[in-house]
Amino acid sequence: MGNKLSGKELVKLGFPKNNTINIALGQINRYRKREKKENILLEAQEVLLHPESFKTHATWSKVAEGLLDPVQVQKKLNQLRTSKVPFSIFGENEIDEQAKFQLYDALKLPVAVRGALMPDAHSGYGLPIGGVLATENAVIPYGVGVDIGCRMSLSIFDVPASFLKGKDHQLLAILKDNTKFGMTETHDIKADHDVFYRDEFNDIPLLKKLKTKAYKQLGSSGGGNHFVEFGIVKLSNPLPEWELEPKEYLAVLSHSGSRGLGANIAQHYTDLATKKCPLPKNVQHLAWLDLNTQEGQEYWLAMNLAGDYAKACHDDIHRRIAKSLGKKVVVTIENHHNFAWKEKVDGKECIVHRKGATPAQKGVLGIIPGSMTAPGYIVMGKGNEESLNSASHGAGRLFSRSKCKSSFTQSQIKKILADNDVKLIGGGIDEAPMAYKDINKVMALQTELVDVLGTFTPKIVRMDR
């Protein structure tokens, strides 16, 4: 297109020959490519003369930042420390060596303060899954994970578990009609939500671009190990405020995160972190953003928005199911397990990353799922500082997805589902119940981290196909 703006034209205007030009061209190409070049050049001239006036402008905010406070892409590698900060491993004999080595690398980061590994841990990118890391004034996008705000949500109905008997057909239909999975499925009738009116969707250009997709995907779940399921909650130690007897109830449990919104945020800020914070190749996924910088603050806001959006998705799923069921939810228990929080560690405020770990501060409730044929656990944290107030986020994988495909068959899965009286919609071989560790063994390894209040046993499960 002859009308396309070039970097040379911006240099001619007086823009410095640094990354500001690339940022400007990227923003113009993204948001203003249909406009006349002359008009954009006039506006660019204004930005150059008065950058302070454009600090919150949708197109020019990043350019204005670059002019006011030029960001240098760091060339020099950040070296790891030679020794590790303090850490604890729970269930050490059940965890693969690679996951431990990934934690050991993270413990040598210059920003690391303390770490822990949960008994369901296995290797991942950056921090291992089941890894917890406290850092000083720094956030690691891959320490949070790609699926920001991936979480559990449990709705308990004041309906006896016997309600499930003979209703397989009805409950399968409710799940089919009220849940959406994978990359393309979305609800025909969209729901609105307060989260879409947050300032971040207007103030951060990346989020502005993702808002429409986020709106479409509200109330849907991703692929992989995400699920929505009907099951039986057995309360052994119900809290007085629940006003429920210690018996069995109908419940719905969901597991999913922030969809395309979170994935795009993770990718964008990880790319930024690796440019700003170069690390040796084997640990480049542990690149961090300083929270005193614009990028660090922006990621923090975007991450929190993605977490709230993930909660909104679960709330919408449970609202739709409760409405279709015609029953009222009496207790909701929920928790993130891919996120970062500001918390006190050894007396000072740190950023605590939990990548596949359940918050387990004293008195805090959470859900630790098993597999589609194994119980999940309703837990209350004990506030163990050795684990950085954390517990496992599930049973943890025993077999990788590719190993599952070469090790198991559909007929094996059908048999184990039938033996456990579980009905399944979707679910690939990579999510076979046998892919997971024994949840009872995992729970036995974290008795000093959580108390068990009850269990959830899946009966009708919906996953991506």
Residue pairs with C-beta under 8 A, 6 or more apart in sequence:
3 36
3 37
4 33
4 37
5 25
5 28
5 37
5 40
5 41
6 25
7 21
7 22
7 25
9 37
9 41
10 21
10 24
10 25
10 44
11 17
11 21
13 41
13 44
13 45
13 48
14 48
15 21
15 24
15 44
15 48
16 67
16 70
18 66
18 70
19 66
19 71
19 73
20 63
20 66
20 67
20 70
23 62
23 63
23 66
24 44
24 60
24 63
27 59
27 60
27 62
27 63
27 205
28 40
28 59
30 205
30 209
31 58
31 59
31 205
32 40
32 59
43 60
46 53
46 54
47 54
47 57
47 60
47 63
47 64
47 67
48 67
51 63
51 64
51 67
51 68
52 64
52 68
53 64
54 60
54 61
54 63
54 64
55 61
55 64
55 65
55 68
56 203
57 64
58 202
58 205
58 208
59 205
61 203
61 205
62 205
65 71
65 294
69 294
71 276
71 293
71 294
71 295
73 275
73 276
74 275
74 276
74 277
74 278
75 278
76 278
77 278
77 279
77 280
78 110
78 277
78 278
78 279
79 110
79 280
80 105
80 108
80 109
80 110
80 279
80 280
80 283
81 108
81 109
81 110
81 112
82 108
83 108
84 104
84 107
84 108
84 115
85 107
85 108
85 112
85 113
85 114
85 115
86 114
86 115
87 103
87 107
87 114
87 115
87 116
87 117
88 115
88 116
88 117
88 386
88 387
89 95
89 100
89 103
89 116
89 117
90 116
90 117
90 118
90 119
90 387
90 445
90 446
90 449
91 118
91 119
91 120
91 121
91 442
91 445
91 446
92 100
92 117
94 119
94 396
94 437
94 441
94 442
94 445
95 117
95 119
95 121
95 122
95 130
96 121
96 122
96 123
98 123
98 128
99 117
99 121
99 122
99 123
99 124
99 128
99 129
99 130
99 131
100 117
100 128
102 123
102 124
102 126
102 127
102 128
102 131
103 115
103 117
103 121
103 127
103 128
103 131
103 133
105 282
105 283
105 286
106 112
106 115
106 126
106 127
106 131
106 133
106 143
106 283
106 286
107 115
107 133
109 135
109 283
109 286
109 288
111 135
111 136
111 137
111 138
111 288
112 133
112 134
112 135
113 134
113 135
113 136
113 345
113 346
113 348
113 350
114 133
114 134
114 345
114 346
114 350
114 388
115 131
115 132
115 133
115 134
115 388
116 131
116 132
116 357
116 386
116 387
116 388
116 390
117 128
117 130
117 131
117 132
118 130
118 131
118 132
118 356
118 357
118 387
118 390
118 391
118 392
118 393
118 396
118 446
119 130
119 392
119 396
119 442
119 445
119 446
120 129
120 130
120 356
120 392
120 393
120 394
120 395
120 396
120 437
120 442
121 128
121 129
121 130
121 131
121 356
121 392
121 396
122 128
122 129
122 130
122 396
122 397
123 129
124 131
124 145
124 355
124 356
125 142
125 146
125 285
126 140
126 141
126 142
126 143
126 285
126 286
126 355
127 133
127 140
127 142
127 143
127 145
127 286
127 353
127 355
128 355
128 356
129 355
129 356
129 393
129 396
129 397
130 355
130 356
130 357
130 392
130 393
130 396
131 143
131 353
131 355
131 356
131 357
132 352
132 353
132 354
132 355
132 357
132 387
132 388
132 390
133 140
133 143
133 352
133 353
134 343
134 345
134 350
134 351
134 352
134 353
134 388
135 143
135 288
135 350
135 351
135 353
136 348
136 350
136 351
137 290
137 291
137 292
137 351
138 288
138 289
138 290
138 291
138 296
138 351
139 288
139 289
139 291
139 296
139 299
139 300
139 303
139 340
139 351
139 353
140 273
140 286
140 287
140 288
140 289
140 340
140 353
141 266
141 269
141 270
141 273
141 287
141 289
141 299
142 266
142 270
142 285
142 286
142 287
142 355
143 286
143 288
143 340
143 353
143 355
144 266
144 303
144 338
144 339
144 340
144 353
144 355
145 266
145 338
145 355
145 356
146 262
146 263
146 266
146 267
147 222
147 257
147 258
147 262
147 263
147 266
147 338
148 257
148 258
148 262
148 265
148 266
148 303
148 306
148 307
148 310
148 338
148 339
149 257
149 258
149 262
149 303
149 306
149 307
149 308
149 309
149 310
149 311
149 336
149 338
149 339
150 255
150 256
150 257
150 258
150 262
150 310
150 336
150 337
150 338
151 255
151 256
151 257
151 307
151 310
151 311
151 314
151 334
151 335
151 336
151 337
151 338
152 253
152 254
152 255
152 333
152 334
152 335
152 337
152 358
152 366
152 367
152 369
153 253
153 254
153 311
153 314
153 315
153 317
153 318
153 332
153 333
153 334
153 367
154 233
154 251
154 252
154 253
154 331
154 332
154 333
154 334
154 367
154 378
154 456
155 251
155 252
155 253
155 318
155 321
155 322
155 329
155 331
155 332
156 233
156 242
156 244
156 249
156 250
156 251
156 329
156 330
156 331
156 332
156 333
157 249
157 250
157 251
157 252
157 322
157 325
157 327
157 328
157 329
157 330
158 244
158 249
158 327
158 328
158 330
159 249
159 250
159 327
160 247
160 248
160 249
160 250
161 232
161 233
161 234
161 248
161 249
161 250
163 250
164 171
164 230
164 232
164 250
164 459
164 460
168 423
168 460
171 230
171 460
172 423
172 425
172 460
174 230
174 321
174 324
174 325
175 228
175 229
175 230
175 321
175 425
175 460
175 462
176 425
176 462
177 324
178 317
178 320
178 321
178 324
179 220
179 221
179 228
179 317
179 320
179 321
179 462
180 186
180 187
180 219
180 220
180 221
181 220
181 221
181 222
181 223
181 226
181 426
181 462
181 463
181 464
181 465
182 222
182 223
182 464
182 465
183 223
185 220
186 216
186 217
186 220
187 218
187 219
187 220
187 320
190 215
190 216
190 218
191 218
191 219
191 316
191 319
193 218
193 312
193 315
193 316
194 312
195 305
195 308
195 309
195 312
196 211
196 214
196 215
198 305
198 308
200 207
200 301
200 302
200 305
201 207
201 208
201 211
201 305
202 208
204 298
204 301
204 302
206 264
206 265
206 268
206 302
207 261
207 265
207 302
207 305
210 260
210 261
210 264
210 265
213 260
213 261
214 259
214 260
214 261
214 309
217 259
217 260
217 261
217 313
218 309
218 312
218 313
218 316
219 313
219 316
219 317
219 320
220 256
220 259
220 313
221 227
221 228
221 254
221 255
221 256
221 313
221 317
221 464
222 256
222 257
222 259
222 464
223 464
224 430
224 431
224 464
225 255
225 431
225 463
226 255
226 256
226 257
226 463
226 464
227 253
227 254
227 255
227 256
227 372
227 427
227 461
227 462
227 463
228 252
228 253
228 254
228 255
228 256
228 317
228 321
228 461
228 462
229 252
229 253
229 254
229 372
229 458
229 459
229 460
229 461
229 462
230 250
230 251
230 252
230 458
230 459
230 460
231 251
231 252
231 253
231 456
231 457
231 458
231 459
231 460
232 248
232 249
232 250
232 251
232 456
232 457
232 459
233 248
233 249
233 250
233 251
233 378
233 454
233 455
233 456
234 247
234 248
234 454
234 455
234 456
234 457
235 242
235 244
235 245
235 246
235 247
235 248
235 249
235 378
235 453
235 454
236 246
236 452
236 453
236 454
236 455
237 246
237 451
237 452
237 453
237 454
238 244
238 245
238 246
238 453
238 454
239 453
242 330
242 331
243 330
244 330
244 331
250 327
251 456
252 318
252 321
252 322
253 367
253 369
253 376
253 456
253 458
254 314
254 317
254 318
255 369
256 310
256 313
256 314
257 310
257 338
258 265
258 306
258 307
258 309
258 310
258 313
259 309
259 310
259 313
261 305
261 306
261 309
262 306
262 309
262 310
265 299
265 302
265 303
265 306
269 289
269 295
269 298
269 299
269 302
270 285
270 287
272 289
272 295
272 299
273 287
273 288
273 289
273 295
274 284
274 287
276 287
276 289
276 293
276 295
277 287
277 288
277 289
278 284
278 287
279 286
279 287
289 295
289 296
289 299
290 296
291 297
291 300
291 351
303 339
303 340
307 336
307 339
310 336
311 334
314 334
318 329
318 332
322 328
322 329
333 365
333 366
333 367
333 378
334 367
335 358
335 359
335 364
335 365
335 366
335 367
336 354
336 359
337 354
337 356
337 357
337 358
337 359
337 393
338 354
338 355
338 356
339 353
339 354
340 351
340 352
340 353
340 354
341 351
341 352
341 354
341 359
342 349
342 350
342 351
342 352
343 349
343 350
343 352
343 388
343 389
344 350
345 352
345 385
345 388
352 388
352 389
354 390
354 393
356 393
356 394
357 390
357 391
357 392
357 393
358 366
358 367
358 368
358 379
358 390
358 391
358 392
358 393
358 450
359 366
359 381
359 389
359 390
360 366
360 379
360 381
360 382
360 383
360 384
360 387
360 389
360 390
360 391
360 449
360 450
361 381
361 383
361 389
362 381
362 382
362 383
362 389
363 380
363 381
363 383
364 380
364 381
364 389
365 378
365 379
365 380
365 381
365 453
366 378
366 379
366 380
366 381
366 391
366 450
367 376
367 377
367 378
367 379
367 456
368 376
368 377
368 379
368 391
368 392
368 393
368 394
368 439
368 442
368 443
368 450
369 376
369 394
369 395
369 439
369 456
370 376
370 377
370 394
370 395
370 436
370 439
371 395
371 433
371 435
371 436
371 439
372 417
372 422
372 424
372 427
372 431
372 433
372 458
372 461
372 463
373 416
373 417
373 419
373 420
373 422
373 433
373 458
374 395
374 433
374 436
374 438
374 439
374 440
375 439
375 455
375 456
375 457
376 394
376 439
376 455
376 456
376 457
376 458
377 439
377 443
377 450
377 452
377 454
377 455
377 456
378 452
378 453
378 454
378 455
378 456
379 391
379 450
379 451
379 452
379 453
380 450
380 451
380 453
381 389
381 391
381 449
381 450
382 448
382 449
382 450
382 451
383 389
384 448
384 449
387 446
387 449
390 449
391 446
391 449
391 450
392 442
392 446
394 436
394 439
394 442
395 436
395 437
395 438
395 439
395 442
396 436
396 437
396 442
397 435
397 436
397 437
398 434
398 435
398 436
398 437
399 407
399 432
399 434
399 435
401 430
401 435
402 430
404 429
404 430
404 431
404 432
404 434
404 435
405 429
405 430
407 434
408 429
408 432
408 434
408 435
409 429
410 429
412 432
412 434
413 427
413 429
413 432
413 433
416 432
416 433
416 434
417 423
417 424
417 433
420 433
421 459
422 458
422 459
422 460
422 461
423 459
423 460
423 461
424 461
424 462
424 463
425 461
425 462
425 463
426 462
426 463
426 464
426 465
427 461
427 463
427 464
427 465
428 463
428 464
428 465
431 463
443 452
